[in-house]
Amino acid sequence: MHSTVQAPVKPSLKTLKRMALALGLSISAASWAADLPALLVIKNHRFEPAELKVPANQRVRLTVHNQDSTPEEFESHDLNREKVIPAGGKAVIFIGPLKPGRYEFIGEFNEVTAKGAVIAE
């Protein structure tokens, strides 16, 4: 009795590319879906809410909506972020995951009134 040994089947390059793309898309979708959405509004040169509470140890997708007629710069040395938001515009800023604590930010163009903090709990 003779047994036949077959060579292992090698997937084609096209199949490997499809598998890599599918894996990359599923990882990307999973990481995007895990971001917690949060909203800050700039109105009358103030941030609303002035204190934004978020869960600690989780990445946050922060949308900043500037409802003023002038641009504002979201700036935070604590969060290592800065972004100019045009008048009437929106910007998305990813922050975290953050350790529990208070992370202050300002509106650089209106520092006297535009102040706030992210509080990670």
Secondary structure, DSSP 8 states (H G I E B T S, - for coil): ------------HHHHHHHHHHHHHHHHHHHHHTSEEEEEEEETTEEESSEEEE-TTS-EEEEEEE-SSS-EEEEETTTTEEEEE-TT-EEEEEE----SEEEEEEEGGGTTT-EEEEEE-
